[in-house]
Amino acid sequence: MRLLRRRADEGLRPADPNRSSAALGYSDALMALESRGRFGIHLGLSRTRALLAGLGHPERSFRGALIAGTNGKGSVLALVGSALQAAGHRTGETPKPHLVTYRERLQIDGVPVDPETFARLAGEVLTLADRVAARHGEPTEFELLTAITFRWFAEAGVDLAVVEVGLGGRLDATHAWDGGVAVVTNVSLDHTDRLGGTVEAIAREKAAIIMRGDLAVTGATGGALDVIERRSRRVAAPLTVTPPAPLLGLDRDGIDVELGRLGRVRVALRGRHQAANAAVADATLDALEAAGIARVGDEARRAGYAAVRWPGRLELLDVAGREVLLDGAHNPAGAATLAEALDDLAPFLAPGRPTLVLAIMADKDVDGVLGALAGAALLRDARVICTAPSGGRALPPEQLAACWTAAAAAVQRGVAARPVATVEAISDPRAALDAALESGSGSGPVIVAGSLYLVGAARAILVADPLLMPDPPLPALEAPFR
């Protein structure tokens, strides 16, 4: 097995070249798996299908829902999974990307896989990968992870799985599995270099997860909905189109919506945009029942929606008496959603000048993200601290600070007597958080946003979560963050 060798000058023990990959420790398994990031993202299903065939097709032992979409995939997965668990179903879930530990990407009933099981399964799949590579090319990190995930779900005997697509849909590794229910939350511009430059082109990639015999659900609108409807008709898959649930109220801890026969329902996720995700999630549960996969009664749905957790996504923390709001907001649509949510939440947050701790990956639509965020009324007089999490892909803090200044000026141009934000650059995220939380910085909320890399780093620093303890440090690898 070609494991990435650790150099002595990196302060880590070299991998044992004679050690079987089937007997890897957790750190070695992470190292071997993440090293596959050097192959980049190569869309296509042949390698994943070959891996699954070599494992005896574990994906055929369970059914469930495959969820694609530009935004909202994780929220829908969290809502569906929480309701399924409330109904007593043993549920496999694949939230992504991870925040503080790779193990977050494989969960059963909300509990991440343990390090020993992960290492054992990684060893099995990595051993198989060399045989697959000889015929199909080197499997990528995400393809190997998909095989590990399905192998674990089958071994653990889940009742069903709720699986989030990694990128697009048509050629994503997860599409090697057809669970019987296909969901497209919504479609907007993102990953245009790989999925296409129009909403319709991206919708075609995502709609391809709808297979003959499936039941399909979508919250998409406009041209994207037209594409999804054509795909559903082509493969004779009944399609449920779900408009956002009527929003009845919101506060600092969640929203209340009207959900069909359930009536008024409490959803413990922040932001009015969750009304759309709640509607898609409820329709997904209907589809799972209609497909004969799982039944979730009304009371279990209510309980699941009221107890749902989605770390790092409009997550509000109390840190030494200061409110800290974590949210990725890494594309323009997500940033616009966060801006709207901040203004909705403003009456429920502590008074005082807010602080925004910001990082954005250089390959994202930086101007689009900043233009959307700068439109939030709450941030017009904010203290803005630009930073850069490790990994090498982040826009340099000084450059990001200049971009924020330009974006804020464009938003406020022509508006007289507006307060002005102050902008600074602090390269180290820990130092940036310390500066935001220092006693002299005021009592207003601290918002950490712009990158899930940054949110993950912040959560690892601020939250002692026994289920999500940070992974051991590994040498920097140029791996895609999916």
C-alpha positions, -999 to 999 in steps of 0.1 A, spaced: 0 0 0 14 34 -10 10 54 22 22 89 24 55 89 43 58 114 71 91 133 72 111 133 105 114 171 103 76 174 105 79 160 140 57 130 132 65 93 134 73 78 100 47 53 87 59 17 89 64 5 54 59 -31 65 26 -24 83 -5 -38 68 -30 -11 58 -57 -33 74 -40 -26 108 -37 11 105 -41 33 136 -65 63 133 -38 89 126 -23 66 99 -57 60 84 -64 98 82 -30 104 67 -34 77 40 -69 88 32 -63 126 31 -31 120 10 -55 109 -18 -64 145 -20 -34 150 -42 -54 133 -70 -79 161 -67 -116 157 -76 -121 135 -105 -158 131 -111 -171 97 -123 -186 65 -109 -164 37 -122 -139 38 -93 -166 40 -66 -185 12 -82 -154 -10 -84 -146 -3 -47 -182 -12 -37 -181 -44 -59 -148 -54 -42 -165 -50 -8 -195 -71 -18 -218 -42 -26 -226 -31 10 -247 -2 -5 -274 -27 -16 -282 -37 20 -301 -5 29 -323 21 13 -329 58 21 -327 93 7 -299 108 -14 -298 146 -11 -284 170 -36 -287 208 -39 -266 240 -37 -276 250 -2 -297 234 25 -285 198 20 -271 196 55 -301 212 71 -325 188 53 -303 159 63 -302 170 99 -340 175 101 -348 142 84 -322 123 105 -335 138 138 -371 129 130 -361 93 120 -342 89 152 -372 102 172 -393 75 155 -368 48 166 -351 42 133 -314 33 133 -302 59 108 -269 63 89 -260 99 80 -232 116 60 -231 153 70 -203 172 52 -179 188 53 -166 180 87 -157 208 111 -133 194 137 -129 157 131 -131 136 99 -153 112 118 -182 136 116 -187 125 80 -199 90 91 -226 90 118 -253 66 130 -281 82 150 -261 114 153 -230 97 168 -197 98 147 -179 66 140 -153 57 166 -116 60 157 -109 23 159 -137 13 136 -128 41 112 -92 29 110 -102 -7 105 -126 1 77 -101 25 61 -75 -3 61 -99 -26 43 -108 -1 16 -73 12 11 -60 -23 5 -87 -27 -21 -79 7 -37 -46 -5 -53 -65 -33 -72 -91 -8 -83 -64 17 -94 -48 -8 -118 -79 -8 -140 -99 24 -132 -72 49 -120 -65 60 -84 -96 64 -63 -99 98 -48 -103 107 -11 -140 112 -14 -145 80 -33 -127 60 -6 -147 77 21 -179 69 3 -169 32 2 -159 33 39 -192 49 48 -214 24 30 -193 -5 43 -199 7 79 -236 13 74 -240 -22 61 -219 -37 89 -237 -18 116 -271 -28 102 -287 6 98 -324 7 90 -319 33 63 -294 60 53 -297 97 46 -268 106 23 -256 140 12 -241 144 -23 -206 157 -23 -204 178 -56 -231 180 -82 -249 147 -85 -245 130 -118 -209 119 -114 -206 122 -76 -194 91 -58 -225 90 -37 -246 84 -69 -232 49 -70 -260 43 -45 -297 46 -53 -317 47 -20 -351 50 -35 -358 86 -26 -339 115 -45 -340 150 -31 -328 183 -48 -331 210 -22 -325 240 -45 -301 252 -72 -280 283 -75 -246 292 -89 -217 274 -72 -188 252 -84 -194 267 -118 -160 255 -131 -172 219 -127 -210 220 -129 -216 246 -155 -221 284 -158 -259 286 -156 -285 275 -130 -300 252 -156 -267 235 -163 -261 229 -126 -296 217 -122 -291 190 -149 -261 177 -129 -281 176 -97 -313 162 -112 -294 132 -125 -296 116 -91 -333 110 -98 -334 74 -111 -362 52 -125 -382 38 -97 -374 67 -73 -397 91 -55 -383 126 -59 -386 158 -39 -374 193 -46 -377 228 -33 -362 243 -65 -379 271 -85 -377 287 -119 -355 273 -146 -339 248 -122 -374 234 -114 -381 230 -151 -350 209 -155 -358 187 -125 -394 182 -137 -381 171 -172 -357 146 -156 -385 132 -134 -408 128 -163 -380 111 -184 -374 84 -158 -411 82 -146 -402 92 -111 -431 109 -92 -420 144 -81 -431 164 -51 -425 202 -54 -424 219 -20 -427 256 -16 -413 270 17 -435 264 47 -453 295 59 -432 312 86 -452 319 117 -425 333 140 -388 333 149 -366 340 178 -330 335 190 -334 297 192 -353 288 161 -384 293 140 -421 283 140 -436 271 107 -469 257 94 -464 222 80 -495 207 64 -514 184 87 -489 190 115 -500 226 119 -477 249 139 -443 232 143 -412 243 162 -379 239 143 -347 244 163 -327 258 135 -321 296 131 -330 316 101 -362 321 81 -346 302 52 -351 270 73 -388 272 65 -379 260 30 -357 233 43 -383 221 68 -408 218 40 -384 197 19 -375 176 49 -411 168 57 -418 159 21 -388 136 22 -402 118 52 -435 114 32 -415 100 3 -397 75 25 -430 63 39 -446 61 4 -416 41 -8 -420 16 21 -386 26 36 -395 42 69 -426 56 86 -423 87 109 -455 97 127 -466 132 135 -453 133 171 -419 119 161 -417 146 134 -425 173 159 -400 159 184 -373 155 158 -377 190 144 -377 206 179 -345 187 189 -325 190 157 -288 201 158 -266 213 130 -233 224 144 -216 254 128 -246 266 109 -261 296 125 -250 280 158 -252 304 187 -227 298 216 -222 314 250 -184 319 254 -175 335 287 -207 356 286 -203 367 250 -226 355 222 -207 339 193 -226 330 162 -210 304 138 -220 301 102 -201 290 70 -218 313 45 -191 304 18 -211 312 -13 -232 343 -23 -265 325 -16 -253 314 18 -239 348 26 -273 365 17 -290 340 39 -267 348 68 -272 386 63 -309 382 64 -307 360 95 -284 385 113 -310 412 108 -338 390 120 -318 379 150 -306 414 159 -335 421 184 -327 389 203 -290 394 205 -270 413 231 -268 451 224 -235 466 215 -212 468 185 -208 434 168 -175 419 156 -172 399 124 -144 374 122 -141 366 85 -122 342 62 -129 332 26 -112 307 4 -96 323 -26 -113 300 -51 -148 312 -39 -168 341 -53 -152 365 -28 -170 396 -42 -203 379 -42 -200 367 -6 -188 400 7 -214 420 -12 -241 399 4 -227 400 39 -220 438 38 -257 443 31 -266 432 67 -277 462 87 -262 446 118 -227 447 103 -226 483 90 -207 495 120 -191 462 129 -155 456 138 -143 433 111 -113 410 117 -100 392 86 -81 360 91 -70 328 73 -73 293 86 -45 268 78 -46 249 45 -32 274 20 -65 281 1 -76 312 21 -75 347 7 -47 365 25 -62 386 54 -48 419 42 -63 413 7 -96 402 23 -97 433 44 -93 455 13 -121 436 -4 -144 440 25 -138 478 26 -146 480 -11 -177 458 -7 -190 478 22 -184 511 4 -203 499 -26 -233 488 -5 -234 521 15 -226 544 -15 -251 573 -16 -264 567 19 -256 596 42 -247 594 79 -240 557 80 -217 544 107 -184 530 93 -170 495 101 -134 492 111 -113 465 94 -82 448 105 -61 417 95 -50 391 120 -35 360 103 -39 334 131 -75 324 137 -69 318 174 -55 353 178 -84 367 158 -109 351 181 -90 362 212 -91 398 198 -128 395 191 -136 383 226 -112 405 246 -129 425 273 -122 459 256 -140 449 223 -175 455 236 -205 434 245 -221 429 211 -222 395 194 -192 379 176 -200 365 142 -176 339 127 -183 334 90 -172 331 54 -156 296 55 -164 263 71 -126 259 76 -128 289 99 -160 277 116 -143 244 123 -112 260 137 -133 283 159 -155 255 171 -125 234 180 -112 263 201 -145 274 217 -165 242 222 -156 212 243 -178 186 226 -171 150 237 -185 137 204 -165 160 182 -130 161 197 -104 175 172 -83 151 151 -46 149 158 -25 173 138 -13 160 104 11 175 79 -5 200 55 -19 183 24 -34 199 -6 -67 181 -3 -101 194 -15 -125 203 13 -158 188 3 
